[in-house]
Amino acid sequence: MKKIGILSDTHGFLNTKLFDFFTDCDEIWHAGDWGSVELFDTLEKFKPLRGVYGNIDGKDIRVLMPESLSFKVEGLSVCMLHIGGYPGNYSAGFKKVIRETEIDLMVCGHSHILKVMRDPTHNFLHINPGACGNHGFHQVNTAIRLKIESKKMFDLEIWEQKRNL
């Protein structure tokens, strides 16, 4: 069994209370718009880390992270990219992934809107953890953690914290 922490759109800010939420996680996944290499370094020292770069990330992050990432965890096929859209309204880049790869879980960011929903057409789970930084229209920082075992996802929890305005 793996416990996974998922966040996105930090834009260079990381609320230290998030470390408590992710304490028991085996891995952290970041779906782009890191905002700084220092934030990457902090998370990498905290837990094993997977991630992709986002549209605001510069060359310093882009040399460390790919644009999209496909991998397996506990037999579950995962695809992560920053701009992915959502069921019924996917980005062109993610539509290509769907045509070429079978996935069980899609993780993306960009919208700053937390969404967890099943795609009824392609039968995979879509997760956008919302935004964890202080840049954007959102009023609450959000992140997600969940457990994965034998190709099953369960015990999904949401972290919310009023953002520092």
KADA-V699954 format. One record per pair of residues at least 12 apart in sequence whose C-alpha atoms are under 10 Angstrom apart, sorted by the first residue. I is the first residue (numbers start at 1). J is the second residue. Records with the same first field share a line. If there is no record, write none. Layout:
I = J ; J
This chain:
1 = 26 ; 73 ; 74 ; 147 ; 148 ; 149 ; 150 ; 151 ; 152 ; 153
2 = 24 ; 25 ; 26 ; 27 ; 73 ; 74 ; 146 ; 147 ; 148 ; 149 ; 150 ; 153
3 = 22 ; 23 ; 24 ; 25 ; 26 ; 27 ; 28 ; 145 ; 146 ; 147 ; 148 ; 149 ; 153 ; 154 ; 155 ; 156
4 = 22 ; 24 ; 25 ; 26 ; 27 ; 28 ; 29 ; 49 ; 73 ; 144 ; 145 ; 146 ; 147 ; 148 ; 156
5 = 18 ; 19 ; 21 ; 22 ; 23 ; 24 ; 25 ; 26 ; 27 ; 28 ; 29 ; 30 ; 47 ; 49 ; 129 ; 143 ; 144 ; 145 ; 146 ; 147 ; 156 ; 157 ; 158
6 = 22 ; 25 ; 27 ; 28 ; 29 ; 30 ; 31 ; 50 ; 51 ; 107 ; 108 ; 127 ; 128 ; 129 ; 130 ; 132 ; 142 ; 143 ; 144 ; 145 ; 146 ; 158
7 = 28 ; 29 ; 30 ; 31 ; 32 ; 34 ; 51 ; 107 ; 108 ; 109 ; 114 ; 128 ; 129 ; 130 ; 131 ; 132 ; 133 ; 141 ; 142 ; 143 ; 144 ; 145 ; 159
8 = 29 ; 30 ; 31 ; 32 ; 33 ; 34 ; 51 ; 52 ; 53 ; 54 ; 82 ; 107 ; 108 ; 109 ; 110 ; 111 ; 112 ; 114 ; 128 ; 129 ; 130 ; 131 ; 132 ; 133 ; 141 ; 142 ; 143 ; 144
9 = 30 ; 31 ; 32 ; 33 ; 34 ; 35 ; 53 ; 54 ; 55 ; 56 ; 82 ; 108 ; 109 ; 110 ; 111 ; 112 ; 129 ; 130 ; 131 ; 132 ; 133 ; 134 ; 135 ; 136 ; 141 ; 142
10 = 30 ; 31 ; 32 ; 33 ; 34 ; 35 ; 36 ; 39 ; 112 ; 130 ; 131 ; 132 ; 133 ; 134 ; 135 ; 141
11 = 32 ; 33 ; 34 ; 35 ; 36 ; 39 ; 54 ; 56 ; 57 ; 131 ; 132 ; 133 ; 134 ; 135 ; 136
12 = 33 ; 34 ; 35 ; 36 ; 37 ; 38 ; 39 ; 40 ; 57 ; 132 ; 133 ; 134 ; 135
13 = 34 ; 35 ; 36 ; 38 ; 39 ; 132 ; 133 ; 134 ; 135
14 = 34 ; 39 ; 42 ; 43 ; 132 ; 133 ; 134 ; 141
15 = 132 ; 133 ; 134 ; 141 ; 161 ; 163 ; 164
17 = 159 ; 161
18 = 132 ; 141 ; 142 ; 143 ; 159 ; 160 ; 161
19 = 43 ; 46 ; 47
21 = 143 ; 144 ; 145 ; 157 ; 158 ; 159
22 = 46 ; 47 ; 143 ; 144 ; 145 ; 159
23 = 46 ; 47
24 = 47 ; 145
25 = 47 ; 48 ; 145 ; 146 ; 147
26 = 47 ; 48 ; 49 ; 147
27 = 43 ; 44 ; 46 ; 47 ; 48 ; 49 ; 50 ; 145
28 = 43 ; 44 ; 46 ; 47 ; 48 ; 49 ; 50 ; 51 ; 145
29 = 43 ; 47 ; 48 ; 49 ; 50 ; 51 ; 52 ; 80 ; 107 ; 144 ; 145
30 = 43 ; 49 ; 50 ; 51 ; 52 ; 53 ; 54 ; 80 ; 81 ; 82 ; 107 ; 108 ; 109 ; 129 ; 143
31 = 50 ; 51 ; 52 ; 53 ; 54 ; 67 ; 68 ; 69 ; 80 ; 81 ; 82 ; 83 ; 107 ; 108 ; 109 ; 110 ; 128 ; 129 ; 130 ; 131
32 = 51 ; 52 ; 53 ; 54 ; 55 ; 56 ; 57 ; 61 ; 62 ; 65 ; 66 ; 67 ; 68 ; 80 ; 81 ; 82 ; 83 ; 108 ; 109 ; 110
33 = 52 ; 53 ; 54 ; 55 ; 56 ; 57 ; 58 ; 61 ; 82 ; 109 ; 110 ; 131 ; 133
34 = 51 ; 52 ; 53 ; 54 ; 55 ; 56 ; 57 ; 58 ; 61 ; 132 ; 133
35 = 53 ; 54 ; 55 ; 56 ; 57 ; 58 ; 60 ; 61 ; 133 ; 135
36 = 56 ; 57 ; 58 ; 60 ; 61
37 = 57 ; 58 ; 60 ; 61 ; 62 ; 64
38 = 61
40 = 61 ; 64 ; 65
50 = 65 ; 66 ; 69 ; 71 ; 80
51 = 64 ; 65 ; 66 ; 67 ; 68 ; 69 ; 80 ; 81 ; 82 ; 107
52 = 64 ; 65 ; 66 ; 67 ; 68 ; 69 ; 80 ; 81 ; 82 ; 108 ; 109
53 = 65 ; 66 ; 67 ; 68 ; 69 ; 81 ; 82 ; 83
54 = 66 ; 67 ; 68 ; 81 ; 82 ; 83 ; 108 ; 109 ; 110
55 = 67 ; 82 ; 83 ; 110
56 = 110
66 = 80 ; 81
67 = 80 ; 81 ; 82 ; 83 ; 93
68 = 80 ; 81 ; 82 ; 83 ; 84 ; 93 ; 94 ; 97 ; 108
69 = 81 ; 82 ; 107
70 = 97 ; 101 ; 103 ; 105 ; 106
71 = 103
72 = 103 ; 104 ; 105 ; 151
73 = 148 ; 149 ; 150 ; 151
74 = 147 ; 148 ; 149 ; 150 ; 151 ; 152 ; 153
75 = 104 ; 148 ; 149 ; 150 ; 151 ; 152
76 = 103 ; 104 ; 105 ; 148 ; 149 ; 150 ; 151 ; 152 ; 153
77 = 101 ; 102 ; 103 ; 104 ; 105 ; 106 ; 124 ; 151
78 = 102 ; 103 ; 104 ; 105 ; 106 ; 107 ; 124 ; 125
79 = 94 ; 97 ; 98 ; 101 ; 102 ; 103 ; 104 ; 105 ; 106 ; 107 ; 108 ; 126
80 = 94 ; 105 ; 106 ; 107 ; 108 ; 109 ; 127 ; 128
81 = 93 ; 94 ; 106 ; 107 ; 108 ; 109 ; 110
82 = 94 ; 107 ; 108 ; 109 ; 110 ; 111 ; 128
83 = 107 ; 108 ; 109 ; 110 ; 111
84 = 97 ; 106 ; 107 ; 108 ; 109 ; 110 ; 111 ; 126 ; 128
85 = 107 ; 108 ; 109 ; 110 ; 111 ; 126 ; 128
86 = 106 ; 107 ; 108 ; 111 ; 115 ; 116 ; 117 ; 118 ; 119 ; 126 ; 127 ; 128
87 = 117 ; 118 ; 119 ; 120 ; 121 ; 122 ; 124 ; 125 ; 126
88 = 119 ; 120 ; 121
94 = 106 ; 108
98 = 122
102 = 122 ; 123 ; 124
103 = 122 ; 123 ; 124 ; 125
104 = 118 ; 119 ; 122 ; 123 ; 124 ; 125 ; 126 ; 151 ; 152 ; 153
105 = 118 ; 119 ; 123 ; 124 ; 125 ; 126 ; 127 ; 153
106 = 118 ; 119 ; 124 ; 125 ; 126 ; 127 ; 128
107 = 125 ; 126 ; 127 ; 128 ; 129
108 = 126 ; 127 ; 128 ; 129 ; 130
109 = 127 ; 128 ; 129 ; 130 ; 131
110 = 128 ; 129 ; 130 ; 131
111 = 128 ; 129 ; 130 ; 131 ; 136 ; 137 ; 138
112 = 128 ; 129 ; 130 ; 131 ; 132 ; 133 ; 135 ; 136 ; 137 ; 138 ; 139 ; 140 ; 141 ; 142
113 = 128 ; 129 ; 130 ; 131 ; 137 ; 138 ; 140 ; 141 ; 142
114 = 127 ; 128 ; 129 ; 130 ; 131 ; 138 ; 141 ; 142 ; 143 ; 144 ; 158
115 = 127 ; 128 ; 129 ; 130
116 = 128 ; 129 ; 130 ; 144 ; 156
125 = 153
127 = 144
128 = 142 ; 143 ; 144
129 = 141 ; 142 ; 143 ; 144 ; 145 ; 158 ; 159
130 = 142 ; 143 ; 144 ; 160
131 = 143 ; 160 ; 163
132 = 159 ; 160 ; 161 ; 163
133 = 163 ; 164
134 = 162 ; 163 ; 164 ; 165
135 = 163 ; 164 ; 165
138 = 162 ; 163
139 = 161 ; 162 ; 163 ; 164 ; 165
140 = 159 ; 160 ; 161 ; 162 ; 163 ; 164 ; 165
141 = 159 ; 160 ; 161 ; 162 ; 163 ; 164
142 = 158 ; 159 ; 160 ; 161 ; 162 ; 163
143 = 157 ; 158 ; 159 ; 160 ; 161
144 = 156 ; 157 ; 158 ; 159 ; 160
145 = 157 ; 158 ; 159
146 = 158
